[in-house]
Amino acid sequence: VITIRKKNRINRLVEHKQKLLDEKTRELARTNEELKAMNQGKNKLLSIMTHDIKQPFNQTLGALEIMKIQNKDPELELLLDEVRQSVENDRKTVENLLVWSKSQFAKILAHPTKVKPCEIARDLKKELKQSLQEKNLKLEVRMDEEACVVADPNHLEIILRNLLTNAIKFSHSGGTLDLSCENLDGEIEIGENIGASLVRF
């Protein structure tokens, strides 16, 4: 038989546990609000950075376009085209980094779809033309035209861009880079000749 004294002790214990639980609940709520505020701050900071970082690129490209229109010297025109392409490449690299950063902060979901790696690789080869010329490197894209992978196109472009820029950076002048993909046991493996395989799909 539970005595009144035992009942009171149990009640006090329950009340104490309930108070602790309520305190932890309020603490979790405060932490959750702080995390929300931090995420909002990160998103705001990223938006400001995106605007501020893109602005110089846009201004530079605009100035180059005006110079090209006003220019009458063929040699200078070729130089302006090379500078414009270099600025475009840098802008796209920064934009890809911003997309990746935003995905980390805002947890943007990937949108996988059927992608042909060869098409992305060809576009990157054009974009990285200036970097390849500066290192006197040749890039060979050896990919099946019909090979497809299921991936987010933006994320795949970021991965391939990082692979190629690193390959250019750490390759000796006068060499050749081979970017290829092959079918291995029903999976597509993408890689380049100076490093390990990049990724499988």
N, C-alpha and C positions, 0 to 999 in steps of 0.2 A: 504494500500500500504506500503510495506516494504521500508524504506528509506535506503540510502547508509550507514548512520551511524549505523542503526540497523543491516544491513548486515555485516558490519565490526565487530560489537560487537558479532554477532552470529558466524562469522568465527573465531574470536579470542577464543571464548568459545569452539568451536569444536576443534581448534588446541590445546588448553590447555587440554581438555579431552583426546585427542589423545596422547599427551605427557605423561599424567598420565597412560594411558593404556599401552603405550610402555614401560614405566618404570616398571610397575607391571609385564609385560610379561618377561622383562629381569630379574627381581627379581625372578620370578618363575623358569626361566631357570637355574639361578645360584643355587637356592635351590635344584632343581632336580639333578643337577650335583653333589652337595654336598652329597645328599642322595645316589646317585649311588656310589660315592667314599666310603662312610661309609659302604654300603653293601659289596663292594668289600673287604674292610678292615676286616669286620666281617668274610666273607667267607675265607679269607686268614688266619686269626687268628684261625678259627675253623679247617682248614686243618692242621695247625701246631700243635694245641692241640691234634687232633686226632692221629697224628703220635707220638707225645711225650708221650701221655698217654698210647697208646697201647704198646709201646716199652718195658717198664718194665715188663708188663704181659708176653709178648712173651719171654723175656730173662729168667724170672723166670720159665716158663713152660719148656723151653729148658734145664735149669739147673736141674730141677726135673727129667726130662726124662733121662738125663745122670746119675744122682744119682741112678735112679731105675735100669738102665742097669748094673751098676757097683756093686749094692748092692746084698748081699747074705743072709741078715737077713730077715726072713719072717715078723717079727713084724715091722721092719723099713719099709718094703715094704708097709704094710697096712697104716702106718702113711704117707708115701709119697703119696699114692693114695688119702688119705683124704685131704692133703694139696693141691694136684693138682686139686681136685674137687672144693675146696674152691676158688682157684685162678681162675679157669674156670668160676665159678659162678660170681665172682667179675668182671671179664673181660666182660662177657655177659651183666651184669648190666650197666657197663660203656658204652659199645657199644650201648645199647638201649638209654641211655641218650644222647649220641652223635647223634644218628639218630633223636631223638626228637629235639635237639638243632638245627641241620641242617635244619630240616623242618620249624623251626621258623624263622631262618635267611634267608634261600634260598627259602622259600615257596614251599617246595617239595609237590607235589600233592599226596594225598593218592591213593592207588590202591585197592579199595574194590573188594573182591571176596568171594566166599562161603568158610567159615572156620568152622571147628568143634572145639568148645572151649575145649572139653574134651581132644583133642590131645595136645593142647598147655598147658593145665593144668597138664597133666601127665608129660610132659617134664619139666615144672617148679617144679613139686614135686621132681623130681630127682635132679635138680640143687640146690634146697633149702634144700636138705637132711641134710647137715652139720649144717645149721642154725636151723633147726627143732630139731636136736639132742642136740645142745648146750642148747636149752630151754626146752628139754625133752617134746617136743610137737609132736602130731600125726596129720597128715593132711589126711583127707578123701575127695576124689574127687567123688562127687555124681552127675554125669552128664550123660544124655542120649547120648549113643555112636553115634546116628544118628542126634542129634540136630545140626543144622547149623545156622550160622548168616552171614550176608553180611558185611564184615569189612576188613580193611587193617590188614593183619596178624601181621605185626611188631607193629602197634599201639595197637592192642588187647593184644599182649604179654606184652608190656610195662604197659598197664593198669592192667592186671592180676598180673604181677610181683609186681607192687607198692601196690596193694591190699594185696597180701600175705605177703610181707616184713613188711608192717605196722601191719598186724594181728599178725605176729610172734613177732614183737617188743613190742606190747602192750598186749600180752596174758600172763597169769600167767603160770609158769612152771607146767608141768604135764597135761596140758589140751589137748583138741582135737579141731582142726579147720575143719569146714565143708565148702568146696567150692562146690556150686551147681548151677544148672541152671534149670529153669522151664518155661513152656509155659504158658503165661498169655495173654488171648485174642488175640492169634496169634502172640504175641511178646515173644522173649526170654529174660528173666531177669536173670542176673548173680549176685551172691552175696555170702557173707560168714557169718558165724553165729554170729560173735561178732560185726558186724556193720550193717548199713543200706544197702539196695540193691545197687549194684554197677552201673549197666547200663542196659538199655533195647535196644534191636535191633528189 
